[in-house]
Amino acid sequence: MYHAISNTKIFVFVYLILLVPTYLGLADSGVIGTGAIIYILSMTGIFAICRIRGEMIAKKWLVLIPLVGFVLDLMPAFSTISFTTYLYHLLALILGVACPITATLNSRYEVT
């Protein structure tokens, strides 16, 4: 999995696939249900791939960008303006793609 995230196309594909459930309005009911759980799991996946990709491109703060989008999405004043969260996700994608991979896969990410 870690080696797959080093491929730019796979990073973008996985990010977009995980992003789709976040914009289906699953967590809008205000009650913790199946939709909210799917939303939280999707965002957790986005945080995970951004953390891995951030370490590969020597920008460990990359995970903070979707985290800010997640927090803004939960705030009532910003959740009505969904464009702000789109911008944060777009910024995370652009930075994850545009920055070259500087770190090789060390023993921490190798699968034996």
Kinemage of the C-alpha trace (Angstrom):
@kinemage 1
@onewidth
@group {chain A} dominant
@subgroup {mainchain}
@vectorlist {calphas} color= white
{ca met a 1} P 0.000 0.000 0.000
{ca tyr a 2} L 2.774 2.414 0.908
{ca his a 3} L 4.526 1.795 -2.374
{ca ala a 4} L 1.270 2.378 -4.271
{ca ile a 5} L 0.853 5.868 -2.761
{ca ser a 6} L 4.248 6.810 -4.205
{ca asn a 7} L 2.618 6.613 -7.657
{ca thr a 8} L 0.998 9.987 -8.371
{ca lys a 9} L -1.909 8.582 -10.389
{ca ile a 10} L -2.805 6.081 -7.698
{ca phe a 11} L -2.590 8.788 -5.022
{ca val a 12} L -5.041 10.990 -6.946
{ca phe a 13} L -7.359 8.064 -7.724
{ca val a 14} L -7.513 6.837 -4.106
{ca tyr a 15} L -7.955 10.399 -2.807
{ca leu a 16} L -10.862 11.044 -5.182
{ca ile a 17} L -12.513 7.694 -4.436
{ca leu a 18} L -12.320 8.432 -0.704
{ca leu a 19} L -13.579 11.967 -1.313
{ca val a 20} L -16.821 10.924 -3.028
{ca pro a 21} L -18.655 9.744 0.141
{ca thr a 22} L -17.808 13.000 1.907
{ca tyr a 23} L -19.886 14.998 -0.579
{ca leu a 24} L -22.923 12.741 -0.714
{ca gly a 25} L -24.412 14.455 2.329
{ca leu a 26} L -24.222 11.340 4.448
{ca ala a 27} L -23.331 13.142 7.673
{ca asp a 28} L -25.904 15.937 7.403
{ca ser a 29} L -28.559 14.284 9.551
{ca gly a 30} L -26.925 15.343 12.806
{ca val a 31} L -27.299 11.841 14.211
{ca ile a 32} L -24.462 9.338 14.369
{ca gly a 33} L -25.622 6.738 11.921
{ca thr a 34} L -24.293 4.721 9.021
{ca gly a 35} L -23.781 7.818 6.879
{ca ala a 36} L -21.748 9.583 9.528
{ca ile a 37} L -19.616 6.497 10.060
{ca ile a 38} L -18.919 6.226 6.309
{ca tyr a 39} L -18.027 9.935 6.272
{ca ile a 40} L -15.601 9.580 9.190
{ca leu a 41} L -14.012 6.454 7.694
{ca ser a 42} L -13.549 8.221 4.345
{ca met a 43} L -11.886 11.194 6.002
{ca thr a 44} L -9.677 8.855 8.050
{ca gly a 45} L -8.544 7.228 4.813
{ca ile a 46} L -7.774 10.640 3.320
{ca phe a 47} L -5.776 11.571 6.432
{ca ala a 48} L -3.833 8.300 6.161
{ca ile a 49} L -2.852 8.670 2.512
{ca cys a 50} L -1.973 12.348 3.010
{ca arg a 51} L 0.239 11.432 5.964
{ca ile a 52} L 2.044 8.763 3.949
{ca arg a 53} L 2.378 10.980 0.877
{ca gly a 54} L 3.493 13.910 3.057
{ca glu a 55} L 6.335 11.857 4.473
{ca met a 56} L 7.352 10.782 0.978
{ca ile a 57} L 7.515 14.349 -0.317
{ca ala a 58} L 9.102 15.694 2.902
{ca lys a 59} L 6.015 17.740 3.757
{ca lys a 60} L 4.634 16.079 6.867
{ca trp a 61} L 2.161 18.928 7.291
{ca leu a 62} L 0.233 17.762 4.190
{ca val a 63} L -2.181 15.887 6.471
{ca leu a 64} L -3.175 19.183 8.103
{ca ile a 65} L -4.769 20.534 4.917
{ca pro a 66} L -7.603 17.967 4.686
{ca leu a 67} L -7.868 18.119 8.479
{ca val a 68} L -8.677 21.838 8.281
{ca gly a 69} L -11.216 21.072 5.540
{ca phe a 70} L -12.755 18.406 7.787
{ca val a 71} L -13.035 20.819 10.719
{ca leu a 72} L -14.559 23.516 8.506
{ca asp a 73} L -17.031 20.985 7.152
{ca leu a 74} L -18.218 20.249 10.696
{ca met a 75} L -18.689 23.935 11.587
{ca pro a 76} L -22.241 25.064 10.791
{ca ala a 77} L -21.174 28.438 9.398
{ca phe a 78} L -18.777 26.871 6.882
{ca ser a 79} L -20.714 23.696 6.092
{ca thr a 80} L -23.270 25.772 4.191
{ca ile a 81} L -20.439 27.095 2.033
{ca ser a 82} L -19.045 23.783 0.804
{ca phe a 83} L -16.675 25.587 -1.557
{ca thr a 84} L -14.220 26.157 1.303
{ca thr a 85} L -13.811 22.435 1.903
{ca tyr a 86} L -13.439 21.856 -1.852
{ca leu a 87} L -10.561 24.318 -1.863
{ca tyr a 88} L -8.759 22.552 0.968
{ca his a 89} L -9.124 19.165 -0.708
{ca leu a 90} L -7.980 20.618 -4.017
{ca leu a 91} L -4.965 22.188 -2.313
{ca ala a 92} L -4.033 18.854 -0.704
{ca leu a 93} L -4.267 17.127 -4.083
{ca ile a 94} L -2.203 19.776 -5.874
{ca leu a 95} L 0.534 19.776 -3.244
{ca gly a 96} L 0.564 15.981 -3.078
{ca val a 97} L 0.997 15.758 -6.841
{ca ala a 98} L 3.213 18.757 -7.604
{ca cys a 99} L 5.900 18.133 -4.993
{ca pro a 100} L 8.459 15.534 -6.026
{ca ile a 101} L 9.097 12.464 -3.914
{ca thr a 102} L 12.267 13.120 -1.938
{ca ala a 103} L 12.293 10.246 0.518
{ca thr a 104} L 12.768 6.679 -0.520
{ca leu a 105} L 10.727 3.984 1.067
{ca asn a 106} L 12.672 3.154 4.174
{ca ser a 107} L 12.324 0.125 6.412
{ca arg a 108} L 9.314 1.705 8.107
{ca tyr a 109} L 7.261 1.308 4.945
{ca glu a 110} L 8.698 -1.869 3.554
{ca val a 111} L 6.538 -4.935 3.670
{ca thr a 112} L 8.367 -8.150 4.420
